[in-house]
């Protein structure tokens, strides 16, 4: 089992490295992100690019090559900045990451601020939003799925299945629009947009309700449908019939055998659901004005701010691949048959 875990972690790290390398090279083929602000701020930005190895400073203009920016410093020395070849930038990027953990600075969102610091300042809001959504949606979805399976083909099952099909068909960004309109502007029960940093704590807590509801509805429906399908399949299996013939009541057979076996594919799906929610919250954060990494991704893309965008993409990629590793590993801990198969 440990050999398998180590192998999956190594493969995930290699995959992350390949994805980030290709993303970096493709981004560097785009027009170079120019500095903004006054002359001193731009000089600081381009000098940092020189330090990173992405730009070189020439004291004289180069024939046949257009400079990214030029200026004359206080000592009356001219500076002409030119972009170095892409592959040379790539190896400089690797050196900066592994030796200095330097991912570059922002040029539009927060000029001359380290990109990774901008991401870390936005990360908590996104994590709180997604973790709360998972905590709410998982138990509710599983409970509704169990009720629907136990009441199969009854009125209760039909009502739950119909509501699931309705809400699972509505995209989260459409749902949050109606929630903002009703709870924010019609009834004024909840904040119509994310409050400022100086707002009272009660208003900040209330601001989580609308985006969490928008994220949770789809997840609840997904868990409900998945749980119902798995439990119905297990309840019609031969080994459950054998358990009933041995004297177990229906309740005992369901609790001891049906639920445990139905949870094997459901529990690992929680990690996959967390990743899908993390990606789906990107649009919701932008619509509701939540200062998270999803909203930051959209703003960096529109700016454009390539360094911030790249670090944001790197974070999403790393979280997704690590969650995939945990997903694969969790099967071995939940289902003993997988561990036994691994030993063989």
C-alpha positions as CSV (number, residue, x, y, z in Angstrom):
1,X,0.0,0.0,0.0
2,X,2.8,2.4,0.9
3,X,4.6,1.6,-2.4
4,X,1.4,2.5,-4.3
5,X,0.9,5.7,-2.3
6,X,4.5,6.8,-3.0
7,X,4.1,6.0,-6.7
8,X,0.9,8.1,-7.0
9,X,2.5,11.0,-5.2
10,X,5.6,11.0,-7.5
11,X,3.3,10.7,-10.6
12,X,1.3,13.7,-9.3
13,X,4.4,15.8,-8.8
14,X,5.7,15.0,-12.3
15,X,2.3,15.8,-13.8
16,X,2.2,19.1,-11.9
17,X,5.7,20.0,-13.1
18,X,4.8,19.2,-16.8
19,X,1.5,21.2,-16.6
20,X,3.2,24.2,-15.0
21,X,6.1,24.1,-17.4
22,X,3.9,24.1,-20.4
23,X,1.7,26.8,-19.0
24,X,4.7,29.0,-18.3
25,X,6.1,28.6,-21.8
26,X,2.7,29.3,-23.4
27,X,2.2,32.4,-21.3
28,X,5.6,33.7,-22.1
29,X,4.8,33.5,-25.8
30,X,2.1,36.1,-25.2
31,X,3.0,39.8,-25.3
32,X,5.2,40.7,-22.3
33,X,3.2,42.2,-19.4
34,X,4.2,45.9,-19.3
35,X,4.7,47.8,-16.0
36,X,2.2,50.5,-14.8
37,X,2.4,53.5,-12.5
38,X,4.9,56.3,-12.3
39,X,8.5,56.2,-13.5
40,X,9.9,54.9,-10.2
41,X,7.3,52.1,-10.0
42,X,7.9,51.0,-13.5
43,X,11.7,51.1,-13.0
44,X,11.2,48.9,-9.9
45,X,9.1,46.5,-11.9
46,X,11.5,46.1,-14.8
47,X,14.5,45.8,-12.5
48,X,12.8,43.0,-10.7
49,X,12.2,41.3,-14.1
50,X,15.9,41.7,-14.7
51,X,16.6,40.0,-11.3
52,X,14.3,37.2,-12.3
53,X,16.1,36.7,-15.6
54,X,13.1,37.5,-17.8
55,X,14.5,40.9,-19.1
56,X,17.9,42.3,-19.6
57,X,19.0,45.9,-19.2
58,X,21.0,47.5,-22.0
59,X,22.6,50.9,-21.7
60,X,22.3,51.5,-25.4
61,X,19.4,50.7,-27.8
62,X,19.8,47.6,-29.8
63,X,19.5,47.8,-33.6
64,X,16.4,46.1,-35.0
65,X,14.9,45.4,-31.6
66,X,12.2,47.3,-29.9
67,X,12.6,47.8,-26.2
68,X,9.9,47.0,-23.7
69,X,10.5,50.3,-21.8
70,X,13.3,52.9,-21.5
71,X,14.1,55.6,-19.0
72,X,16.9,57.8,-17.7
73,X,17.8,57.5,-14.0
74,X,18.9,60.2,-11.6
75,X,22.6,59.7,-12.7
76,X,21.5,60.5,-16.3
77,X,22.2,56.9,-17.4
78,X,19.9,55.5,-20.0
79,X,18.2,52.1,-19.5
80,X,16.7,50.0,-22.3
81,X,14.8,46.8,-21.2
82,X,14.5,43.9,-23.6
83,X,12.9,40.5,-23.2
84,X,15.2,37.4,-23.2
85,X,14.3,34.3,-25.2
86,X,11.4,32.2,-23.8
87,X,13.5,29.1,-23.0
88,X,16.0,31.2,-21.2
89,X,13.2,32.6,-19.2
90,X,12.0,29.1,-18.4
91,X,15.3,28.0,-16.9
92,X,15.5,31.3,-15.0
93,X,12.0,30.6,-13.7
94,X,13.0,27.1,-12.5
95,X,16.0,28.6,-10.7
96,X,13.8,31.3,-9.0
97,X,11.3,28.7,-7.9
98,X,13.6,26.1,-6.5
99,X,16.2,28.4,-5.0
100,X,14.3,31.5,-4.0
101,X,10.6,30.5,-4.2
102,X,10.1,33.7,-6.2
103,X,7.0,33.6,-8.5
104,X,7.3,37.2,-9.7
105,X,5.4,40.3,-8.9
106,X,2.0,41.7,-10.1
107,X,2.0,44.3,-12.8
108,X,-1.7,45.3,-12.8
109,X,-3.7,43.9,-9.8
110,X,-1.3,45.2,-7.1
111,X,1.8,46.6,-8.9
112,X,5.1,45.3,-7.6
113,X,3.6,43.1,-4.9
114,X,4.7,39.5,-4.8
115,X,2.2,37.4,-6.7
116,X,2.2,34.5,-4.2
117,X,1.4,37.0,-1.4
118,X,-1.6,38.2,-3.3
119,X,-2.9,34.7,-3.7
120,X,-2.3,33.8,-0.1
121,X,-4.2,36.9,1.1
122,X,-7.2,35.8,-1.0
123,X,-7.1,32.0,-0.3
124,X,-8.9,31.9,3.1
125,X,-12.1,33.4,1.7
126,X,-12.3,30.7,-1.0
127,X,-11.4,27.9,1.3
128,X,-14.0,28.9,3.9
129,X,-16.7,29.2,1.2
130,X,-15.9,25.8,-0.3
131,X,-15.4,23.9,3.0
132,X,-18.7,25.2,4.4
133,X,-20.5,24.2,1.2
134,X,-19.0,20.6,1.5
135,X,-19.9,20.3,5.2
136,X,-23.5,21.3,4.5
137,X,-24.0,19.4,1.2
138,X,-22.5,16.1,2.1
139,X,-24.8,15.0,5.0
140,X,-27.9,16.5,3.5
141,X,-27.3,14.9,0.1
142,X,-26.6,11.5,1.6
143,X,-29.5,11.6,4.0
144,X,-31.9,12.6,1.2
145,X,-30.5,9.8,-1.0
146,X,-31.0,7.2,1.8
147,X,-34.6,8.3,2.3
148,X,-35.3,8.1,-1.4
149,X,-33.7,4.6,-1.7
150,X,-35.6,3.3,1.3
151,X,-38.9,4.8,0.0
152,X,-38.2,3.7,-3.6
153,X,-41.0,4.3,-6.1
154,X,-43.1,6.0,-3.4
155,X,-44.5,9.5,-3.3
156,X,-41.5,10.6,-1.2
157,X,-39.0,9.2,-3.6
158,X,-40.8,10.8,-6.6
159,X,-40.8,14.2,-4.9
160,X,-37.1,14.0,-4.0
161,X,-36.1,12.8,-7.4
162,X,-38.1,15.5,-9.2
163,X,-36.6,18.3,-7.0
164,X,-33.1,16.8,-7.6
165,X,-33.6,16.9,-11.4
166,X,-34.8,20.5,-11.2
167,X,-32.0,21.9,-9.0
168,X,-29.2,19.9,-10.6
169,X,-30.2,21.4,-14.0
170,X,-29.8,25.0,-12.8
171,X,-26.2,26.3,-13.0
172,X,-24.9,27.8,-9.8
173,X,-24.2,31.2,-11.4
174,X,-27.9,31.4,-12.4
175,X,-29.1,30.3,-9.0
176,X,-27.0,32.9,-7.2
177,X,-28.5,35.6,-9.4
178,X,-32.0,34.7,-8.2
179,X,-30.8,34.4,-4.6
180,X,-29.2,37.9,-4.7
181,X,-32.3,39.3,-6.3
182,X,-34.7,37.8,-3.8
183,X,-32.8,37.8,-0.5
184,X,-30.6,40.9,-1.2
185,X,-32.8,43.3,-3.1
186,X,-36.4,42.2,-2.6
187,X,-36.5,41.2,1.1
188,X,-33.2,42.7,2.2
189,X,-32.7,39.8,4.5
190,X,-29.1,39.2,3.4
191,X,-26.3,41.4,2.0
192,X,-26.7,41.7,-1.8
193,X,-22.9,41.7,-2.2
194,X,-19.8,40.9,-0.2
195,X,-19.3,43.4,2.6
196,X,-16.2,45.5,3.1
197,X,-13.4,44.7,5.5
198,X,-14.7,47.2,8.0
199,X,-18.2,45.7,8.1
200,X,-19.4,44.1,11.4
201,X,-18.8,40.4,11.9
202,X,-22.5,39.6,11.8
203,X,-22.8,41.0,8.3
204,X,-19.7,39.1,7.2
205,X,-21.2,35.8,8.5
206,X,-24.5,36.6,6.8
207,X,-22.7,37.2,3.5
208,X,-21.7,33.6,3.3
209,X,-25.3,32.4,3.2
210,X,-26.1,33.3,-0.5
211,X,-22.9,31.9,-2.1
212,X,-23.0,28.8,0.1
213,X,-26.6,28.1,-0.9
214,X,-25.7,28.6,-4.6
215,X,-22.8,26.1,-4.3
216,X,-24.6,23.6,-2.1
217,X,-27.8,23.0,-4.0
218,X,-26.0,21.3,-7.0
219,X,-23.8,19.2,-4.6
220,X,-26.8,18.1,-2.5
221,X,-28.6,16.9,-5.6
222,X,-25.5,15.1,-6.9
223,X,-24.9,13.3,-3.6
224,X,-28.6,12.5,-3.3
225,X,-28.8,10.9,-6.8
226,X,-25.6,9.0,-6.4
227,X,-26.5,7.7,-2.9
228,X,-29.9,6.6,-4.0
229,X,-28.5,4.7,-7.1
230,X,-25.8,3.0,-5.1
231,X,-28.1,2.0,-2.2
232,X,-30.8,0.7,-4.5
233,X,-28.3,-1.4,-6.3
234,X,-26.9,-2.8,-3.0
235,X,-30.3,-3.5,-1.6
236,X,-31.2,-5.7,-4.6
237,X,-28.0,-7.7,-4.4
238,X,-27.8,-11.4,-3.5
239,X,-25.7,-11.1,-0.4
240,X,-28.2,-8.7,1.2
241,X,-30.9,-11.3,0.5
242,X,-28.7,-13.9,2.1
243,X,-28.4,-11.7,5.2
244,X,-32.1,-11.5,5.4
245,X,-32.5,-15.3,5.2
246,X,-30.1,-15.7,8.0
247,X,-32.5,-13.9,10.3
248,X,-31.4,-10.2,10.1
249,X,-34.3,-7.7,10.0
250,X,-34.5,-5.2,7.2
251,X,-33.1,-2.5,9.4
252,X,-30.2,-4.6,10.5
253,X,-29.4,-5.7,7.0
254,X,-29.4,-2.1,5.7
255,X,-27.3,-0.7,8.6
256,X,-24.8,-3.5,8.8
257,X,-24.3,-4.3,5.1
258,X,-26.2,-2.1,2.6
259,X,-25.0,1.3,3.9
260,X,-21.4,0.3,4.5
261,X,-21.1,-1.1,0.9
262,X,-22.9,1.8,-0.7
263,X,-20.5,4.3,1.0
264,X,-17.5,2.8,-0.7
265,X,-17.8,4.8,-3.9
266,X,-19.6,7.7,-2.2
267,X,-17.0,8.7,0.4
268,X,-14.1,9.2,-2.1
269,X,-16.4,11.3,-4.3
270,X,-16.4,13.9,-1.6
271,X,-12.9,14.9,-2.6
272,X,-13.9,15.1,-6.3
273,X,-16.9,17.2,-5.3
274,X,-14.7,19.6,-3.4
275,X,-12.5,20.2,-6.5
276,X,-15.6,20.7,-8.7
277,X,-17.0,23.2,-6.2
278,X,-13.6,25.0,-6.0
279,X,-13.7,25.5,-9.8
280,X,-17.4,26.4,-9.8
281,X,-16.9,29.1,-7.2
282,X,-14.8,31.1,-9.6
283,X,-17.8,32.7,-11.3
284,X,-19.8,33.0,-8.1
285,X,-17.0,34.9,-6.4
286,X,-16.9,37.3,-9.3
287,X,-20.7,37.8,-9.3
288,X,-21.0,38.3,-5.5
289,X,-17.7,40.3,-5.2
290,X,-16.0,37.8,-2.9
291,X,-12.3,38.6,-2.7
292,X,-11.2,35.0,-3.2
293,X,-8.8,33.2,-5.6
294,X,-11.6,32.6,-8.1
295,X,-12.5,36.2,-8.4
296,X,-8.8,37.0,-8.6
297,X,-8.3,34.6,-11.5
298,X,-11.0,36.4,-13.5
299,X,-9.6,39.8,-12.7
300,X,-6.0,38.7,-13.6
301,X,-7.2,37.2,-16.8
302,X,-9.0,40.5,-17.8
303,X,-6.2,42.8,-16.6
304,X,-4.1,40.9,-17.9
305,X,-1.7,40.1,-15.0
306,X,0.2,37.0,-16.1
307,X,2.2,36.4,-12.9
308,X,-0.9,36.5,-10.7
309,X,-2.8,34.4,-13.2
310,X,0.0,31.8,-13.4
311,X,0.3,31.4,-9.6
312,X,-3.5,31.1,-9.4
313,X,-3.5,28.4,-12.1
314,X,-0.6,26.7,-10.3
315,X,-2.6,26.6,-7.1
316,X,-5.7,25.2,-8.8
317,X,-3.6,22.5,-10.6
318,X,-1.8,21.5,-7.4
319,X,-4.9,21.2,-5.4
320,X,-6.7,19.2,-8.1
321,X,-3.8,16.7,-8.5
322,X,-3.3,16.3,-4.8
323,X,-7.0,15.7,-4.3
324,X,-6.8,13.1,-7.1
325,X,-4.0,11.3,-5.2
326,X,-6.0,11.4,-1.9
327,X,-9.0,10.1,-3.9
328,X,-7.1,7.1,-5.2
329,X,-5.6,6.4,-1.8
330,X,-8.9,6.7,0.0
331,X,-10.3,3.7,-1.9
332,X,-7.6,1.5,-0.4
333,X,-8.5,2.5,3.2
334,X,-12.2,2.3,2.7
335,X,-12.4,-1.0,0.8
336,X,-10.2,-3.8,2.3
337,X,-10.5,-5.7,-1.0
338,X,-8.5,-3.0,-2.8
339,X,-5.7,-3.4,-0.2
340,X,-5.7,-7.1,-0.6
341,X,-5.5,-6.8,-4.3
342,X,-2.6,-4.3,-4.0
343,X,-0.7,-6.9,-1.9
344,X,-1.1,-9.6,-4.6
